[in-house]
Amino acid sequence: MRVLKELPIASSCNIILTDKEGKMVVVECNPQKINIRNHERNGAGESFIITVNHFTSKDMWKHDASDRNVYFSENRYQTVYNALMCMDCNDGVEFAQNILRGKYGFICQYDKQLNFDTIWSSVFDISNRRLYRAEGNPSRVKFKEDARFYNFF
């Protein structure tokens, strides 16, 4: 937390932090406040954390200049939350990729008239030190393993 307070923060942002053991937090921050949000657990005891394009903790709502639904971010948050709460799978990476592909509800299936699209999506398999990225909208582009960041794990 001390290091976060020393960093200059110029705008609102959400940062996911995790360690090799799988401890996860989301740092919701802007120039006035920093809030740490901890992981949740589903019915199977699996821990997870979600972040989207707006602050989700009530402590940060007054610092959010959006309507907490930036490009349907509230819908996307609920899609991911509901999928993870009911998660029943053997392959977490494939499950995460399928969430991002939109198999469990709206994620990136934007109406073409919005002239807006997802430009990339990533799935990090921290336990196995693997990174998968779809360079483009994951509902149309396949995820590929990306080895460029392995030196950082």
C-alpha positions as CSV (number, residue, x, y, z in Angstrom):
1,M,0.0,0.0,0.0
2,R,2.9,2.4,0.8
3,V,4.3,2.0,-2.7
4,L,0.9,2.7,-4.3
5,K,0.5,5.9,-2.3
6,E,3.9,7.0,-3.6
7,L,2.9,6.6,-7.2
8,P,1.6,9.6,-9.1
9,I,-2.0,8.9,-10.1
10,A,-3.4,11.2,-12.8
11,S,-6.7,9.6,-13.6
12,S,-9.2,7.0,-12.4
13,C,-8.1,3.4,-13.0
14,N,-8.4,-0.2,-11.8
15,I,-5.3,-2.3,-11.4
16,I,-5.4,-6.1,-10.8
17,L,-2.5,-7.3,-8.6
18,T,-1.7,-11.0,-8.0
19,D,1.2,-13.0,-6.7
20,K,2.5,-16.5,-7.6
21,E,0.4,-18.0,-4.8
22,G,-2.8,-16.6,-6.3
23,K,-3.5,-13.8,-3.8
24,M,-5.5,-11.2,-5.7
25,V,-6.6,-7.6,-5.2
26,V,-8.0,-4.9,-7.4
27,V,-6.7,-1.4,-6.7
28,E,-9.3,1.2,-7.5
29,C,-7.7,4.6,-7.5
30,N,-7.8,8.2,-8.6
31,P,-5.8,11.2,-7.5
32,Q,-8.0,11.6,-4.4
33,K,-8.3,8.1,-3.1
34,I,-7.0,4.5,-3.3
35,N,-9.2,1.6,-2.4
36,I,-8.1,-2.1,-2.2
37,R,-10.8,-4.6,-3.1
38,N,-10.2,-8.3,-2.1
39,H,-11.1,-11.4,-3.9
40,E,-14.4,-13.2,-3.6
41,R,-15.2,-16.9,-3.4
42,N,-17.8,-18.9,-5.3
43,G,-19.9,-21.9,-4.0
44,A,-17.0,-24.3,-4.8
45,G,-14.6,-22.2,-2.7
46,E,-12.7,-21.0,-5.7
47,S,-11.4,-17.4,-5.3
48,F,-11.8,-14.8,-8.1
49,I,-11.6,-11.1,-8.7
50,I,-13.2,-9.0,-11.4
51,T,-12.6,-5.5,-12.6
52,V,-14.2,-3.5,-15.5
53,N,-14.1,0.1,-16.7
54,H,-15.7,1.6,-13.6
55,F,-15.3,1.5,-9.8
56,T,-17.3,-1.4,-8.3
57,S,-16.8,-0.7,-4.6
58,K,-19.3,1.7,-3.0
59,D,-16.5,3.6,-1.3
60,M,-15.3,4.7,-4.7
61,W,-18.6,5.6,-6.4
62,K,-18.4,9.3,-5.5
63,H,-15.0,9.4,-7.2
64,D,-16.3,7.8,-10.4
65,A,-17.1,10.4,-13.2
66,S,-18.8,7.7,-15.3
67,D,-22.4,6.4,-14.7
68,R,-20.7,3.1,-13.7
69,N,-21.6,1.6,-17.0
70,V,-18.9,2.6,-19.4
71,Y,-19.6,0.8,-22.7
72,F,-21.9,-1.6,-20.8
73,S,-19.3,-2.3,-18.1
74,E,-21.9,-3.1,-15.5
75,N,-23.5,-5.7,-17.8
76,R,-20.0,-7.2,-18.4
77,Y,-19.2,-7.2,-14.7
78,Q,-22.5,-9.1,-14.0
79,T,-21.8,-11.6,-16.8
80,V,-18.4,-12.4,-15.4
81,Y,-19.6,-12.5,-11.8
82,N,-22.5,-14.8,-12.5
83,A,-20.3,-17.1,-14.6
84,L,-17.7,-17.3,-11.9
85,M,-20.2,-17.8,-9.1
86,C,-21.6,-20.9,-10.9
87,M,-18.2,-22.1,-12.2
88,D,-18.0,-25.8,-12.7
89,C,-15.2,-26.8,-14.9
90,N,-11.9,-28.6,-15.1
91,D,-10.0,-26.1,-17.2
92,G,-9.9,-22.6,-15.7
93,V,-8.1,-21.1,-18.7
94,E,-10.6,-22.4,-21.2
95,F,-13.5,-21.2,-18.9
96,A,-12.0,-17.7,-18.7
97,Q,-11.5,-17.6,-22.5
98,N,-15.1,-18.7,-23.0
99,I,-16.3,-15.9,-20.6
100,L,-14.4,-13.4,-22.7
101,R,-15.8,-14.9,-25.9
102,G,-19.3,-14.2,-24.6
103,K,-20.4,-17.8,-24.1
104,Y,-22.0,-16.8,-20.7
105,G,-23.5,-13.5,-21.7
106,F,-22.6,-10.1,-23.0
107,I,-18.9,-9.2,-22.8
108,C,-17.6,-7.8,-26.2
109,Q,-20.5,-8.3,-28.6
110,Y,-20.9,-4.5,-29.3
111,D,-23.3,-3.3,-31.9
112,K,-21.3,-2.2,-35.0
113,Q,-23.2,1.1,-35.0
114,L,-21.4,2.1,-31.8
115,N,-18.1,2.2,-33.8
116,F,-16.5,0.6,-30.7
117,D,-14.8,-2.7,-30.2
118,T,-12.5,-4.7,-27.9
119,I,-8.9,-4.5,-29.2
120,W,-7.4,-7.3,-27.1
121,S,-8.2,-9.6,-24.2
122,S,-5.8,-11.6,-21.9
123,V,-6.0,-14.6,-19.6
124,F,-3.3,-15.1,-17.1
125,D,-2.7,-18.6,-15.7
126,I,-0.6,-17.5,-12.7
127,S,-0.2,-21.1,-11.3
128,N,1.3,-22.4,-14.5
129,R,3.0,-19.1,-15.6
130,R,1.2,-18.9,-18.9
131,L,-0.4,-15.9,-20.7
132,Y,-3.0,-16.2,-23.4
133,R,-4.0,-13.2,-25.5
134,A,-6.6,-12.6,-28.2
135,E,-5.4,-9.7,-30.4
136,G,-8.8,-8.4,-31.3
137,N,-12.3,-9.1,-30.2
138,P,-12.2,-12.6,-28.5
139,S,-15.6,-13.5,-29.9
140,R,-13.9,-13.4,-33.4
141,V,-10.2,-14.0,-32.7
142,K,-8.6,-17.1,-31.2
143,F,-6.5,-16.9,-28.0
144,K,-2.9,-17.7,-28.5
145,E,-0.2,-18.4,-25.9
146,D,2.1,-15.4,-25.6
147,A,5.6,-16.1,-24.4
148,R,6.9,-12.5,-24.4
149,F,6.2,-11.8,-20.8
150,Y,7.5,-15.1,-19.2
151,N,10.7,-13.4,-17.9
152,F,8.5,-11.3,-15.7
153,F,6.7,-14.2,-14.0
